[in-house]
Amino acid sequence: MKRISILGSTGSIGTQALDVINDCENYEVVALTANNNIDLLEKQIKKFNPKIVGVGNEEKARLLRERLDNNKVDIISGIEGLISAATINCADIVLNSVVGMVGLVPTLEAIKSKKTIALANKETLVAGGEIVTRLAKEKQVQIIPVDSEHSAIFQCLTSGKKEEIFKLILTASGGPFRGKNSKDLENVSLEDALAHPNWVMGKKISVDSATLMNKGLEVIEAKWLFDIDIEKIDVLVHPESIIHSMVEYIDGSVIGQLAIHDMRIPIQYALSYPKRKFNFLNRLDLAEIGKLTFEKPDNKTFPCLTLAIQSSTIGGTMPAVLNAANEMVVNMFLQKRIMFKDIPKLIENVMNSHNVLYDPTLEDILQSDMWSRKQVQKLVELK
Ligand SMILES: NC(=O)c1ccc[n+]([C@@H]2O[C@H](COP(=O)([O-])OP(=O)(O)OC[C@H]3O[C@@H](n4cnc5c(N)ncnc54)[C@H](OP(=O)(O)O)[C@@H]3O)[C@@H](O)[C@H]2O)c1
């Protein structure tokens, strides 16, 4: 029996993780958290009986306490709720599937409590990769990737030794605007940006996929997860999303992981690792698919990928600044306050005015994050 705490249980990854858990007898849910969606959280509590529940929004936490008056569950609000769920004594695994930088501190706390981490929350590694991986090494805590690309690489890495890796090849669907040029992107709508061709995901990651920032964040995530130079990580557009990523070894052999595009596969692998478990999901039928295609990413039309890689090459607090600026502009785009084409321009502008701190502490990262958000706010107000 594995005992699991899920941070962000009401989101796209969180709900799919509960589907996986529901279909398998070997898991017990010990903690759940959400931010606002207490209707769904209430249903999840009734079904999975966690010992504690975290609710980010204080007012929603109060409402949920009222609704569950007679229930034995402990409801903790604010960031404390996330931290309590991340450190709960009885959990073996913490699945971090919250969206955004809010996941960083709970990840660090879970590592300090020696929990195995199943990590979907890529912003954690983008902003704080250096301190997260250092602490995980020190505490001998394993971080198992949930992101499909990183799960693929994690699986392909069993085919060789670290010194035998030539490069990692992260595949990318190309998002809803693949094949368009800068002019075409001038007036695209929010609805167009959210319409991902292959995956149904949360709104933030959907917009990140449309700008290709998601792939940039994933390159940084891969650098930290697999302790590999950023120059050894390539991005390859593969619109069918069947090969989830590959590892090329020094002898020219390329090992890839293939599956249908269903996040329940990498989620299940992260939870059941090091074992594999049978499931009833659709099977990959390559004859039915017929052909797989590949192309280079269009860095000119989608500058966010280059910005992310640049931020990582610069290092220090720059990736945290890129991440925070991106979270802010994506939110503003979701609120229809800015246009799609403004996204990379605003991020680049903020990066250009940042004084980087190297070998950052958690405090430096949190301060840089705040600074970046304020810069975006100022730039948008000036427009
Ligand atoms: N979706 C995918 O297929 C996919 C694939 C690979 C990686 N990822 C990564 O996984 C993470 C989650 O993505 P998602 O698509 O599942 O996002 P999502 O659907 O937006 O869900 C986010 C979850 O985080 C909670 N949350 C949001 N803000 C919070 C806050 N301030 N405090 C506490 N909880 C908060 C949400 O609660 P409410 O529901 O109450 O708002 C929800 O449970 C992201 O880092 C994403 O990049 C996602």
The ligand as an SDF file (V2000), in Angstrom:
LIG
                    3D

 48 52  0  0  0  0  0  0  0  0999 V2000
   -2.2510   19.2250  -17.4220 N   0  0  0  0  0  0  0  0  0  0  0  0
   -1.3080   18.5010  -17.9890 C   0  0  0  0  0  0  0  0  0  0  0  0
   -1.5700   17.6690  -18.8470 O   0  0  0  0  0  0  0  0  0  0  0  0
    0.1320   18.6830  -17.5630 C   0  0  0  0  0  0  0  0  0  0  0  0
    1.1250   17.9430  -18.1960 C   0  0  0  0  0  0  0  0  0  0  0  0
    2.4230   18.0650  -17.7660 C   0  0  0  0  0  0  0  0  0  0  0  0
    2.7620   18.9330  -16.7380 C   0  0  0  0  0  0  0  0  0  0  0  0
    1.7760   19.6820  -16.1510 N   0  0  0  0  0  0  0  0  0  0  0  0
    2.1550   20.6000  -15.0640 C   0  0  0  0  0  0  0  0  0  0  0  0
    1.4090   20.2410  -13.9050 O   0  0  0  0  0  0  0  0  0  0  0  0
    1.0610   21.4190  -13.1520 C   0  0  0  0  0  0  0  0  0  0  0  0
   -0.4520   21.4720  -12.9960 C   0  0  0  0  0  0  0  0  0  0  0  0
   -1.0270   21.6270  -14.2740 O   0  0  0  0  0  0  0  0  0  0  0  0
   -2.5980   21.4540  -14.5040 P   0  0  0  0  0  0  0  0  0  0  0  0
   -2.7920   21.5370  -15.9630 O   0  0  0  0  0  0  0  0  0  0  0  0
   -3.0800   20.2670  -13.7600 O   0  0  0  0  0  0  0  0  0  0  0  0
   -3.1450   22.7900  -13.8250 O   0  0  0  0  0  0  0  0  0  0  0  0
   -4.6390   23.1340  -13.4050 P   0  0  0  0  0  0  0  0  0  0  0  0
   -5.6010   22.2660  -14.1030 O   0  0  0  0  0  0  0  0  0  0  0  0
   -4.7780   24.5950  -13.5420 O   0  0  0  0  0  0  0  0  0  0  0  0
   -4.6630   22.7310  -11.8450 O   0  0  0  0  0  0  0  0  0  0  0  0
   -3.8860   23.4220  -10.9150 C   0  0  0  0  0  0  0  0  0  0  0  0
   -4.1560   22.9100   -9.5180 C   0  0  0  0  0  0  0  0  0  0  0  0
   -3.4330   23.7530   -8.6010 O   0  0  0  0  0  0  0  0  0  0  0  0
   -4.3430   24.3870   -7.6930 C   0  0  0  0  0  0  0  0  0  0  0  0
   -3.8520   25.7500   -7.4470 N   0  0  0  0  0  0  0  0  0  0  0  0
   -3.7590   26.7470   -8.3530 C   0  0  0  0  0  0  0  0  0  0  0  0
   -3.2580   27.8600   -7.7640 N   0  0  0  0  0  0  0  0  0  0  0  0
   -3.0390   27.5430   -6.4720 C   0  0  0  0  0  0  0  0  0  0  0  0
   -2.5920   28.2830   -5.3530 C   0  0  0  0  0  0  0  0  0  0  0  0
   -2.2370   29.5760   -5.4440 N   0  0  0  0  0  0  0  0  0  0  0  0
   -2.4920   27.6380   -4.1610 N   0  0  0  0  0  0  0  0  0  0  0  0
   -2.8370   26.3300   -4.0470 C   0  0  0  0  0  0  0  0  0  0  0  0
   -3.2850   25.5850   -5.0670 N   0  0  0  0  0  0  0  0  0  0  0  0
   -3.3830   26.1840   -6.2700 C   0  0  0  0  0  0  0  0  0  0  0  0
   -5.6860   24.3860   -8.4150 C   0  0  0  0  0  0  0  0  0  0  0  0
   -6.7550   24.5160   -7.4890 O   0  0  0  0  0  0  0  0  0  0  0  0
   -8.2340   25.0540   -8.0150 P   0  0  0  0  0  0  0  0  0  0  0  0
   -8.7490   23.9820   -8.9220 O   0  0  0  0  0  0  0  0  0  0  0  0
   -9.0100   25.1800   -6.7700 O   0  0  0  0  0  0  0  0  0  0  0  0
   -7.9500   26.3340   -8.7190 O   0  0  0  0  0  0  0  0  0  0  0  0
   -5.6200   23.0130   -9.0920 C   0  0  0  0  0  0  0  0  0  0  0  0
   -5.9000   22.0070   -8.1510 O   0  0  0  0  0  0  0  0  0  0  0  0
    1.6370   22.5990  -13.9340 C   0  0  0  0  0  0  0  0  0  0  0  0
    2.8930   22.9350  -13.4150 O   0  0  0  0  0  0  0  0  0  0  0  0
    1.7880   22.0570  -15.3490 C   0  0  0  0  0  0  0  0  0  0  0  0
    2.8070   22.6960  -16.0660 O   0  0  0  0  0  0  0  0  0  0  0  0
    0.4830   19.5670  -16.5330 C   0  0  0  0  0  0  0  0  0  0  0  0
  1  2  1  0
  2  3  2  0
  2  4  1  0
  4  5  1  0
  4 48  2  0
  5  6  2  0
  6  7  1  0
  7  8  2  0
  8  9  1  0
  8 48  1  0
  9 10  1  0
  9 46  1  0
 10 11  1  0
 11 12  1  0
 11 44  1  0
 12 13  1  0
 13 14  1  0
 14 15  2  0
 14 16  1  0
 14 17  1  0
 17 18  1  0
 18 19  2  0
 18 20  1  0
 18 21  1  0
 21 22  1  0
 22 23  1  0
 23 24  1  0
 23 42  1  0
 24 25  1  0
 25 26  1  0
 25 36  1  0
 26 27  1  0
 26 35  1  0
 27 28  2  0
 28 29  1  0
 29 30  1  0
 29 35  2  0
 30 31  1  0
 30 32  2  0
 32 33  1  0
 33 34  2  0
 34 35  1  0
 36 37  1  0
 36 42  1  0
 37 38  1  0
 38 39  2  0
 38 40  1  0
 38 41  1  0
 42 43  1  0
 44 45  1  0
 44 46  1  0
 46 47  1  0
M  CHG  2   8   1  16  -1
M  END
$$$$
